[in-house]
């Protein structure tokens, strides 16, 4: 649509009466030209269901009262008909150059903007001045053209100023630049919106309306520029809460997009949040937070049972899903008409969708409201991501290779199978040995010579492993995974972390008794690092301590006599009170919470976890545990009586999460409970907790 047509629609939307002559004089054109413009506008109105403009006999132009509503359908189709103003040309050239990695010639700019090369040359001083205002230096080269060489964060800040801060992003021209110059890749904006909402809920903050828009723009711009090869190339120090906001935002984005931000991207985002955005802290007494985290553990357990895949050890699933459920507890996810990710999930993950729907009732019951289909689909996505982690970390199928060629050929094929498909090649046999196999020999038979029958699943490939062969093998392994096929004989060959440690300890005691304990601790950390590919627990961020870090001997008391649940709560909180983790009012708030809401703190057979709101007098993340001399009923018939009371103090929704996850996981372990019940020593109890925590993989 032409600029004059758009301007005319905007003028006619004003509460002013115009005649044909008024408009002709205003636009310095003839009445006939205005009539033709109105004819074009009427075609536009007709296409979108609006009432046409009429012209009275006296030349007065009449528009319907809803005429101004048509402006939301206005758009610039191209820059050939829409003639740019000088200022718009300056902005357009600036954006084009900021989104290019190399030089752009004057002729290229002229062609893109439908102006002459001379016009661009005449604009250059104004373009340079405009870019200087946003801290961007324009480089010119006689033969190559124009180029910008500023660091990446400065370029992003400049684009934010140009397109969001200094201009209206809803302006038709700015919208055209966003759609045709800036964002050329499909980025799911609803995903970004939902991530920001989750961060606000998780950290009890609220971005201002303008800051939320700016953050959404920055994240979309970051993804777009990463996809085009622009990366943060300088280290920008970022500390405090803003760094943690950025860390979690980027972690969520990685789950839903193809980019892989690094530490520099996290620091850059933290810098943007701290220096360009505004947010307020929301002091919350959110008692439901821990209840939702317990609910999350139950949902994971139930869905795991349906899928026959144990996801209960996946801490990343627990953390992400509990944050997600806490977010939609307060605000349902925005519905999106078209979301390719959700569409793909609906068509390809029907088994997981069914498992989630079968068990989502416990969430609905807690929320006291139905969940939208979009809410449920995003929950499904968390489980899909967990299953992919499970596949890559837990399932290595056993393969037998059938090959009549020489050892060199067979070993080459074996190496390729291991490298590209992460399978265990448990044997290389000749074709005449196939009859000696049985269904437990392997999960898959891969033969480089044609075979037509075998006692186990088989596929035929060529000795040269062509592209078609790779596709065939990949599809077959995917088929095994989709059918939840577990590797044969996996139980007989499993090497466990705790098994290795138990085997090493006697050797250390016998050979170096005086150093056995120290060496054992060092070896244990190294083995834990190897098996779980994470840092040893004493190196893990203090913001996410393990359970045995919190339940140290001074926070464990056995055989405590209590007459009722109130006294049990008071006595279980005493170590936290003694060491300054909580105030007395925190204890009073815990008791008041049970009186008002019922025994929501009783979360597993024999276990209660008292806790209060985040601003009820807790100063540090901690736990204290007592074992009652005589178990006491707390009020949940199927879980009573309570023998262990573990009081939790928390300063946010996150720091205690890993410890709580481990506590809930260990409470499902009968051997752990047997050892815990058998000891009367707080120090030994701490060691039992630590020992069994090492068996939790957390993936």
BELSUL-V946125 format. One record per residue. N is the residue number from 1. RES is the residue in one small letter. NEAR is the number of other ideal C-beta (glycine too) atoms within 8 Angstrom. D_CENTER is the distance of its C-alpha to the mean C-alpha in Angstrom with 2 decimals. Layout:
N RES NEAR D_CENTER
N RES NEAR D_CENTER
This chain:
1 x 10 40.08
2 x 8 42.50
3 x 8 42.13
4 x 9 45.42
5 x 12 44.33
6 x 13 41.13
7 x 9 43.16
8 x 14 45.74
9 x 12 43.24
10 x 9 41.95
11 x 11 45.56
12 x 12 46.54
13 x 9 43.65
14 x 6 45.38
15 x 2 47.89
16 x 5 50.82
17 x 5 53.55
18 x 10 54.07
19 x 10 56.91
20 x 12 56.93
21 x 8 59.11
22 x 8 56.80
23 x 13 53.87
24 x 13 56.03
25 x 7 57.24
26 x 7 53.76
27 x 11 52.36
28 x 5 55.65
29 x 7 56.05
30 x 6 58.51
31 x 9 58.44
32 x 6 58.18
33 x 10 54.94
34 x 14 53.52
35 x 10 54.64
36 x 8 52.83
37 x 11 49.64
38 x 12 49.94
39 x 8 50.46
40 x 9 47.19
41 x 13 45.41
42 x 10 46.98
43 x 8 45.60
44 x 12 42.13
45 x 13 42.74
46 x 9 44.06
47 x 6 41.02
48 x 8 38.73
49 x 4 41.21
50 x 11 42.65
51 x 6 46.36
52 x 7 48.19
53 x 12 49.95
54 x 6 53.69
55 x 10 56.49
56 x 8 59.50
57 x 3 63.06
58 x 5 63.18
59 x 10 60.17
60 x 9 57.75
61 x 15 54.18
62 x 7 52.73
63 x 8 49.02
64 x 6 47.59
65 x 4 45.95
66 x 8 42.48
67 x 13 42.89
68 x 6 40.39
69 x 7 37.59
70 x 13 37.96
71 x 9 36.49
72 x 5 32.91
73 x 7 33.77
74 x 9 35.14
75 x 8 33.65
76 x 11 34.87
77 x 6 35.32
78 x 7 36.49
79 x 12 38.15
80 x 5 41.50
81 x 9 42.52
82 x 14 40.50
83 x 7 42.43
84 x 11 40.42
85 x 6 41.96
86 x 8 42.54
87 x 6 39.70
88 x 9 37.30
89 x 14 38.45
90 x 12 37.66
91 x 13 34.12
92 x 13 33.59
93 x 14 34.99
94 x 15 32.89
95 x 14 29.63
96 x 12 30.82
97 x 13 31.71
98 x 11 28.46
99 x 10 26.54
100 x 10 28.98
101 x 5 29.07
102 x 5 32.78
103 x 9 35.96
104 x 11 36.64
105 x 9 40.30
106 x 10 42.07
107 x 7 43.03
108 x 9 39.44
109 x 14 38.56
110 x 12 41.73
111 x 7 41.03
112 x 8 37.48
113 x 12 38.76
114 x 7 42.06
115 x 8 44.26
116 x 6 46.82
117 x 8 46.33
118 x 6 48.81
119 x 10 46.62
120 x 15 43.71
121 x 8 46.19
122 x 6 47.48
123 x 12 43.96
124 x 9 43.11
125 x 6 44.42
126 x 9 42.44
127 x 12 39.25
128 x 9 39.72
129 x 8 40.40
130 x 11 37.34
131 x 14 35.04
132 x 9 36.79
133 x 6 35.77
134 x 11 32.05
135 x 8 32.78
136 x 13 32.78
137 x 8 35.72
138 x 11 37.12
139 x 8 38.74
140 x 8 41.50
141 x 9 43.25
142 x 4 46.49
143 x 4 45.64
144 x 7 41.83
145 x 12 41.04
146 x 14 38.33
147 x 14 35.29
148 x 13 32.82
149 x 5 32.04
150 x 10 30.17
151 x 7 27.19
152 x 13 23.75
153 x 12 22.71
154 x 10 26.10
155 x 13 25.66
156 x 14 22.36
157 x 12 24.10
158 x 15 27.07
159 x 13 25.25
160 x 14 23.63
161 x 10 27.14
162 x 13 28.83
163 x 13 26.61
164 x 11 25.24
165 x 7 27.37
166 x 5 30.80
167 x 10 30.73
168 x 5 29.70
169 x 11 26.65
170 x 5 28.28
171 x 8 31.45
172 x 9 32.36
173 x 11 32.84
174 x 12 29.57
175 x 12 27.79
176 x 13 29.67
177 x 13 28.57
178 x 11 24.86
179 x 8 25.22
180 x 6 27.75
181 x 10 27.35
182 x 12 23.92
183 x 9 21.35
184 x 6 22.70
185 x 8 19.52
186 x 4 17.68
187 x 10 14.46
188 x 11 12.84
189 x 8 13.69
190 x 9 12.86
191 x 12 9.15
192 x 13 9.61
193 x 10 11.85
194 x 12 9.74
195 x 13 7.06
196 x 14 10.38
197 x 11 11.85
198 x 12 9.51
199 x 13 10.24
200 x 12 13.81
201 x 12 14.15
202 x 12 12.82
203 x 12 15.13
204 x 13 17.85
205 x 11 18.09
206 x 7 18.81
207 x 12 18.86
208 x 10 22.07
209 x 6 22.21
210 x 7 23.02
211 x 12 20.41
212 x 10 17.65
213 x 10 19.12
214 x 13 19.42
215 x 13 15.86
216 x 12 14.74
217 x 12 17.42
218 x 12 16.54
219 x 14 12.93
220 x 12 14.45
221 x 13 17.26
222 x 13 15.30
223 x 13 13.73
224 x 13 17.26
225 x 13 19.08
226 x 12 17.07
227 x 9 17.90
228 x 10 21.47
229 x 7 21.74
230 x 8 21.57
231 x 10 19.95
232 x 11 20.44
233 x 6 23.62
234 x 8 24.64
235 x 5 23.55
236 x 11 22.97
237 x 6 23.20
238 x 14 20.61
239 x 6 21.10
240 x 7 20.58
241 x 6 18.11
242 x 12 17.01
243 x 12 15.96
244 x 10 13.78
245 x 14 12.26
246 x 15 11.66
247 x 10 10.40
248 x 10 7.52
249 x 13 6.93
250 x 12 7.22
251 x 8 5.15
252 x 12 1.83
253 x 15 4.80
254 x 10 5.99
255 x 9 4.58
256 x 10 6.23
257 x 10 8.94
258 x 4 11.69
259 x 10 11.79
260 x 5 11.72
261 x 10 12.18
262 x 8 14.59
263 x 5 16.02
264 x 12 18.05
265 x 13 15.23
266 x 14 13.80
267 x 15 17.41
268 x 15 18.06
269 x 16 15.32
270 x 16 16.65
271 x 13 20.07
272 x 14 19.36
273 x 13 18.05
274 x 10 21.12
275 x 6 23.69
276 x 9 22.92
277 x 12 21.10
278 x 7 22.48
279 x 11 21.00
280 x 7 22.76
281 x 6 22.27
282 x 7 22.50
283 x 7 24.54
284 x 8 23.66
285 x 8 25.50
286 x 9 22.67
287 x 12 24.36
288 x 8 21.98
289 x 10 19.06
290 x 12 20.46
291 x 10 21.82
292 x 13 18.42
293 x 14 17.24
294 x 12 20.41
295 x 12 19.89
296 x 12 16.52
297 x 13 18.52
298 x 9 21.14
299 x 14 18.95
300 x 14 17.52
301 x 10 21.16
302 x 11 22.56
303 x 15 20.23
304 x 12 20.87
305 x 7 24.54
306 x 10 24.47
307 x 12 22.74
308 x 6 24.86
309 x 8 22.00
310 x 5 21.40
311 x 14 17.73
312 x 10 18.89
313 x 10 18.64
314 x 13 14.98
315 x 11 13.91
316 x 10 10.25
317 x 14 10.42
318 x 14 12.54
319 x 12 10.57
320 x 12 7.27
321 x 14 9.72
322 x 12 12.18
323 x 13 10.16
324 x 12 9.33
325 x 14 13.03
326 x 15 14.23
327 x 13 12.76
328 x 12 14.42
329 x 8 17.42
330 x 6 18.20
331 x 7 17.24
332 x 8 16.75
333 x 11 14.27
334 x 8 16.18
335 x 6 17.92
336 x 8 17.71
337 x 4 20.81
338 x 5 19.52
339 x 10 16.08
340 x 8 16.58
341 x 10 13.48
342 x 12 14.69
343 x 9 18.20
344 x 8 17.63
345 x 13 16.11
346 x 10 19.13
347 x 6 21.56
348 x 6 20.45
349 x 9 18.92
350 x 8 21.73
351 x 8 22.27
352 x 13 18.82
353 x 13 19.11
354 x 9 22.54
355 x 12 21.53
356 x 13 18.96
357 x 8 21.59
358 x 9 24.23
359 x 11 22.61
360 x 12 20.78
361 x 6 24.08
362 x 11 23.46
363 x 12 20.54
364 x 10 22.81
365 x 7 25.59
366 x 9 23.76
367 x 8 22.43
368 x 4 25.95
369 x 5 24.79
370 x 4 23.67
371 x 11 20.11
372 x 9 19.75
373 x 5 19.18
374 x 12 15.96
375 x 11 14.80
376 x 13 15.76
377 x 12 14.26
378 x 13 10.67
379 x 14 11.72
380 x 13 13.16
381 x 13 10.08
382 x 12 8.77
383 x 15 12.35
384 x 11 12.59
385 x 11 10.00
386 x 12 12.02
387 x 12 15.19
388 x 8 14.52
389 x 12 14.13
390 x 13 17.22
391 x 9 19.09
392 x 8 18.70
393 x 7 19.46
394 x 5 21.87
395 x 9 23.77
396 x 7 26.37
397 x 12 29.01
398 x 13 32.65
399 x 14 34.56
400 x 16 38.30
401 x 15 39.49
402 x 16 42.80
403 x 14 44.60
404 x 7 48.36
405 x 7 48.10
406 x 5 48.61
407 x 5 46.48
408 x 6 45.12
409 x 10 43.73
410 x 12 42.22
411 x 9 40.56
412 x 8 39.12
413 x 13 37.61
414 x 11 36.35
415 x 8 34.63
416 x 9 32.86
417 x 14 31.73
418 x 11 30.29
419 x 6 28.63
420 x 7 27.00
421 x 9 26.43
422 x 6 26.15
423 x 12 28.98
424 x 9 31.77
425 x 11 35.07
426 x 8 37.34
427 x 8 40.50
428 x 10 42.34
429 x 11 45.29
430 x 7 47.95
431 x 10 48.28
432 x 5 51.24
433 x 8 49.14
434 x 12 46.81
435 x 5 49.18
436 x 4 48.77
437 x 13 45.06
438 x 6 43.76
439 x 6 40.55
440 x 5 39.31
441 x 11 40.00
442 x 12 36.60
443 x 11 33.77
444 x 16 34.78
445 x 15 37.87
446 x 13 37.52
447 x 14 40.93
448 x 13 42.16
449 x 9 45.41
450 x 5 45.74
451 x 12 45.71
452 x 3 46.07
453 x 3 45.69
454 x 9 44.10
455 x 7 43.39
456 x 13 39.60
457 x 9 37.09
458 x 11 38.03
459 x 11 37.48
460 x 8 39.83
461 x 11 38.82
462 x 7 40.93
463 x 9 41.84
464 x 5 40.32
465 x 9 36.75
466 x 7 36.37
467 x 5 33.27
468 x 6 34.19
469 x 11 34.40
470 x 10 30.87
471 x 8 29.62
472 x 10 31.86
473 x 13 30.68
474 x 9 26.98
475 x 8 27.57
476 x 11 29.61
477 x 12 27.06
478 x 8 24.36
479 x 8 26.98
480 x 12 27.52
481 x 10 23.87
482 x 7 23.59
483 x 6 26.71
484 x 8 25.26
485 x 8 28.13
486 x 6 28.22
487 x 11 30.06
488 x 10 33.74
489 x 8 35.28
490 x 8 31.93
491 x 5 33.37
492 x 5 36.41
493 x 6 34.87
494 x 6 31.87
495 x 5 31.94
496 x 7 30.20
497 x 12 29.36
498 x 9 31.62
499 x 8 34.34
500 x 10 34.52
501 x 13 34.72
502 x 7 37.42
503 x 8 39.37
504 x 11 39.28
505 x 10 40.25
506 x 7 43.89
507 x 8 44.51
508 x 13 43.56
509 x 8 45.72
510 x 6 48.66
511 x 6 48.54
512 x 7 47.39
513 x 7 47.80
514 x 4 47.97
515 x 8 44.53
516 x 11 42.94
517 x 6 40.58
518 x 7 39.28
519 x 10 38.90
520 x 12 37.23
521 x 8 34.51
522 x 8 33.91
523 x 11 33.96
524 x 10 31.64
525 x 11 28.96
526 x 9 29.46
527 x 12 29.25
528 x 13 26.09
529 x 11 24.55
530 x 7 25.81
531 x 8 24.75
532 x 10 21.20
533 x 5 20.44
534 x 7 19.32
535 x 6 21.40
536 x 9 24.37
537 x 11 23.90
538 x 5 26.18
539 x 5 24.11
540 x 11 20.76
541 x 4 19.52
542 x 5 21.71
543 x 7 18.85
544 x 9 17.94
545 x 12 21.42
546 x 12 22.55
547 x 14 24.79
548 x 11 27.96
549 x 9 27.25
550 x 13 27.54
551 x 14 30.22
552 x 9 32.75
553 x 8 36.42
554 x 7 37.24
555 x 13 34.62
556 x 13 35.99
557 x 11 39.23
558 x 10 41.03
559 x 7 43.66
560 x 12 43.24
561 x 7 45.65
562 x 12 44.39
563 x 4 46.18
564 x 7 43.22
565 x 14 39.46
566 x 7 39.89
567 x 9 41.68
568 x 16 39.12
569 x 15 36.36
570 x 10 38.64
571 x 12 39.58
572 x 14 36.12
573 x 15 35.03
574 x 10 38.04
575 x 10 36.62
576 x 15 33.71
577 x 13 36.34
578 x 6 38.68
579 x 9 36.27
580 x 7 35.02
581 x 10 31.53
582 x 14 32.49
583 x 8 35.35
584 x 8 37.76
585 x 8 36.25
586 x 16 32.99
587 x 12 35.18
588 x 8 36.88
589 x 12 33.60
590 x 15 32.46
591 x 11 35.80
592 x 8 35.77
593 x 12 32.36
594 x 15 33.79
595 x 5 36.93
596 x 5 35.12
597 x 6 32.28
598 x 5 33.77
599 x 10 32.87
600 x 9 29.09
601 x 12 28.98
602 x 13 30.47
603 x 9 27.55
604 x 8 29.13
605 x 5 32.75
606 x 9 34.59
607 x 13 31.66
608 x 14 31.00
609 x 14 28.40
610 x 14 29.80
611 x 11 27.67
612 x 11 27.95
613 x 9 26.05
614 x 14 24.37
615 x 7 27.38
616 x 10 30.12
617 x 11 31.34
618 x 13 28.88
619 x 9 28.77
620 x 8 26.98
621 x 9 24.57
622 x 12 26.94
623 x 15 28.31
624 x 15 31.90
625 x 14 33.28
626 x 13 36.71
627 x 10 38.42
628 x 15 40.95
629 x 7 44.52
630 x 6 44.79
631 x 9 41.72
632 x 11 41.38
633 x 8 40.14
634 x 14 37.37
635 x 9 37.58
636 x 8 35.33
637 x 5 37.91
638 x 5 35.88
639 x 12 34.35
640 x 11 37.48
641 x 8 39.10
642 x 17 36.79
643 x 8 37.76
644 x 11 34.89
645 x 14 33.56
646 x 14 30.57
647 x 15 30.12
648 x 12 26.79
649 x 15 26.62
650 x 12 23.38
651 x 9 22.76
652 x 8 19.18
653 x 12 16.61
654 x 11 15.07
655 x 10 17.93
656 x 11 19.60
657 x 13 16.72
658 x 13 17.48
659 x 13 21.18
660 x 13 20.91
661 x 13 18.96
662 x 12 21.75
663 x 12 24.42
664 x 12 23.42
665 x 12 23.16
666 x 13 26.49
667 x 10 28.16
668 x 7 27.89
669 x 9 29.81
670 x 5 33.55
671 x 7 34.68
672 x 11 32.75
673 x 9 34.31
674 x 8 37.71
675 x 10 37.62
676 x 10 36.36
677 x 6 39.10
678 x 5 41.71
679 x 10 41.33
680 x 4 42.97
681 x 6 41.72
682 x 10 38.76
683 x 7 38.49
684 x 8 38.53
685 x 15 35.93
686 x 13 33.57
687 x 8 34.32
688 x 12 33.72
689 x 13 30.28
690 x 10 29.49
691 x 9 30.97
692 x 13 28.98
693 x 13 25.70
694 x 11 26.29
695 x 9 26.34
696 x 11 22.77
697 x 9 20.78
698 x 10 17.24
699 x 10 16.63
